[in-house]
Amino acid sequence: MKLRTETKYVIHQYDYIKVRPFLESYLSIDPNAVNGKYTVRSLYFDSIDNDDLYNNLQGNEIKKKIRLRHYHGTEKFTLEVKHKIGSKGYKESYRLNREEAEEVTNSNFNCLKNKGDKGMLLYYEMTTKIYRPKSIIVYDRDPYTFLLDNTRVTFDYNIRSTPITSSFFDQRITSLKPMLDPQLGVFEVKCDKEIFGAIQDIIIKLNIHPVANSKYTLARMIEY
């Protein structure tokens, strides 16, 4: 288990456009991006008692999110458990094929029994606590990497959600609603140690401050 520091900032798209040339000069665009971006679609799960949502709302030091993630234009599906301990986090990932992904969206988690010891533990948790799909979140992402320092910088925008979870595999989800002002996005830095100098300079230039921004929590609050 390797903990990484994750820091988020909500910024105006105009500010991102201003600093994008600096990002492109110091960092590499993620090779999975097409024309510098890709679209992320995630289906979030929670227990019958909404344990993960309330852990986040209460500001608990230890919390997690479980989501099924898909990248537009691919047949890659990944069930992820994102753990947070304060400002640091780590992620467990389980690659699923299309059939397994469809089973998971229908709250059938049997495929996890074939994903090793951790997969089996996750199967028991999601089964005994009656995990069910809660929200779909879709957004566009501009991703950058700095391999020497294992730093990842992303800007997420056009962030939308819907509680109609049965539409996850629809080619076009018509029920999506904006989660933020369309002019705003989420700028995030993930790194193993400290944020390295060039990125720190950009943060100072923008005069921005970290925020506790959970897309899942925000989506659920909007839906309520």
C-alpha positions in Angstrom: 0.0 0.0 0.0 1.6 3.2 -1.2 0.0 6.5 0.0 -0.1 9.4 -2.3 -0.9 13.0 -1.5 -4.0 14.3 -3.4 -4.8 18.0 -3.5 -7.8 19.5 -5.2 -8.6 23.1 -6.3 -11.8 24.5 -7.8 -10.7 27.0 -10.5 -12.2 29.0 -13.4 -11.6 27.5 -16.8 -10.2 30.8 -17.9 -7.4 30.4 -15.3 -6.7 26.9 -16.5 -6.4 28.1 -20.1 -3.9 30.7 -18.9 -1.6 28.2 -17.2 -2.1 25.3 -19.7 1.0 26.4 -21.7 3.1 26.1 -18.5 1.7 22.7 -17.8 2.4 21.5 -21.3 6.0 22.8 -21.1 6.8 21.0 -17.8 4.6 17.9 -18.1 3.7 15.2 -20.6 0.1 14.7 -21.8 -1.2 11.3 -20.7 -0.7 8.9 -23.6 -4.2 7.6 -23.2 -5.7 11.0 -24.0 -7.1 11.8 -27.4 -6.5 15.4 -28.5 -5.3 16.1 -25.0 -8.3 14.8 -23.1 -10.6 11.9 -22.4 -14.1 11.4 -21.0 -14.6 9.6 -17.7 -17.8 7.8 -16.7 -18.1 6.5 -13.2 -20.9 4.6 -11.4 -20.7 5.0 -7.6 -21.9 2.4 -5.1 -22.8 2.8 -1.4 -24.2 0.6 1.3 -27.9 0.5 2.2 -27.1 2.9 5.1 -25.0 5.2 2.8 -21.9 4.6 5.1 -19.4 6.0 2.6 -21.4 9.1 2.0 -21.8 9.9 5.7 -18.2 9.2 6.5 -17.3 11.9 4.0 -20.0 14.3 5.2 -18.8 13.9 8.8 -15.2 14.7 7.9 -13.9 11.4 9.1 -10.2 10.9 8.8 -10.6 7.4 7.1 -13.1 7.1 4.3 -13.5 5.4 0.9 -15.5 5.4 -2.3 -16.3 2.4 -4.5 -16.9 3.1 -8.2 -17.1 1.3 -11.6 -15.0 3.4 -14.0 -15.1 3.4 -17.8 -13.2 5.6 -20.3 -15.1 6.7 -23.4 -14.2 4.9 -26.6 -12.8 1.8 -24.9 -14.0 -1.5 -23.6 -12.0 -1.1 -20.4 -14.0 -1.3 -17.1 -12.4 -1.1 -13.7 -13.9 -1.5 -10.3 -12.0 0.9 -7.9 -11.9 1.3 -4.2 -10.4 4.7 -3.4 -9.2 4.9 0.2 -8.5 8.2 1.9 -6.5 8.8 5.1 -6.5 12.5 5.7 -5.0 14.2 2.6 -3.4 11.0 1.4 -4.9 8.1 -0.4 -4.4 4.8 -2.3 -6.5 2.8 -4.7 -7.4 -0.8 -5.3 -8.3 -1.7 -8.8 -10.0 -4.7 -10.4 -10.1 -5.0 -14.2 -13.5 -6.3 -15.4 -14.7 -7.4 -18.8 -18.0 -6.1 -20.2 -20.1 -9.0 -18.9 -18.6 -8.6 -15.4 -19.2 -4.9 -15.5 -22.8 -5.5 -16.4 -23.2 -7.9 -13.5 -21.8 -5.4 -11.0 -24.2 -2.7 -12.2 -27.0 -5.2 -11.4 -25.5 -5.6 -7.8 -24.2 -9.1 -8.6 -20.6 -9.0 -7.2 -19.8 -12.7 -7.7 -17.0 -11.8 -10.2 -15.0 -10.4 -7.3 -14.5 -13.8 -5.8 -12.1 -14.5 -8.7 -10.0 -11.4 -8.1 -7.7 -12.6 -5.3 -7.9 -12.3 -1.6 -8.7 -8.6 -1.6 -11.4 -9.1 -4.2 -13.0 -11.7 -2.0 -12.9 -9.3 1.0 -14.5 -6.6 -1.2 -17.2 -9.1 -2.3 -18.1 -9.9 1.3 -18.3 -6.2 2.2 -20.4 -5.2 -0.8 -22.7 -8.2 -0.3 -23.1 -8.1 3.5 -23.6 -4.3 3.6 -25.9 -4.4 0.6 -24.0 -2.1 -1.7 -26.1 -0.7 -4.6 -25.5 1.8 -7.4 -26.2 5.4 -6.3 -24.9 7.9 -8.9 -23.4 8.2 -12.3 -20.8 11.0 -12.8 -19.4 12.0 -16.2 -16.7 14.6 -17.0 -14.0 15.5 -19.4 -10.4 15.4 -18.2 -7.2 17.0 -19.4 -4.5 14.7 -17.9 -0.7 15.4 -17.4 2.1 13.2 -16.0 5.6 13.8 -14.8 7.1 10.3 -14.7 10.4 11.2 -12.9 8.5 12.3 -9.8 5.4 10.1 -10.3 3.3 13.3 -10.3 -0.1 13.4 -12.0 -2.0 16.7 -12.7 -5.6 16.7 -14.0 -8.2 19.3 -14.9 -11.8 18.0 -14.8 -14.6 20.0 -16.4 -18.1 19.7 -17.8 -18.9 17.7 -14.6 -22.4 16.1 -14.7 -24.3 13.5 -12.7 -27.5 11.6 -12.6 -29.2 9.3 -10.0 -30.6 7.1 -12.8 -28.0 4.4 -12.5 -29.6 2.1 -15.1 -28.3 4.3 -17.9 -24.6 3.6 -17.2 -24.1 1.7 -20.5 -26.2 4.0 -22.6 -24.3 5.6 -25.5 -25.7 9.0 -24.5 -27.0 9.6 -21.0 -29.8 12.2 -21.4 -30.5 12.6 -17.7 -27.1 14.1 -16.7 -27.2 17.5 -14.9 -24.3 20.0 -14.2 -22.7 19.6 -10.8 -20.7 22.9 -11.0 -21.0 26.2 -12.7 -20.0 25.4 -16.3 -17.2 27.9 -16.1 -15.6 26.0 -13.2 -13.5 22.8 -13.0 -11.4 20.8 -10.6 -7.7 21.0 -10.8 -6.0 18.1 -8.9 -2.4 17.2 -8.1 -1.4 13.7 -7.1 2.2 13.0 -6.0 4.2 10.6 -3.8 6.0 13.3 -1.9 5.8 17.1 -2.1 4.3 19.0 -5.0 7.4 19.8 -7.2 8.5 23.4 -7.8 7.0 24.1 -11.3 3.5 23.0 -10.2 3.8 24.9 -6.9 4.7 28.0 -8.9 1.5 27.6 -11.0 -0.6 27.2 -7.8 0.9 30.4 -6.4 0.4 32.2 -9.7 -3.3 31.3 -9.6 -3.6 32.2 -5.9 -5.8 29.2 -5.2 -6.3 27.1 -2.0 -7.0 23.4 -1.5 -10.7 22.4 -1.1 -12.4 19.2 0.1 -14.1 18.3 -3.2 -15.7 14.9 -3.5 -17.6 14.5 -6.8 -19.6 11.6 -5.3 -20.7 13.6 -2.2 -21.6 16.6 -4.3 -23.7 14.5 -6.7 -25.6 12.9 -3.8 -26.3 16.3 -2.2 -27.6 17.6 -5.5 -29.8 14.6 -5.9 -31.3 15.0 -2.4 
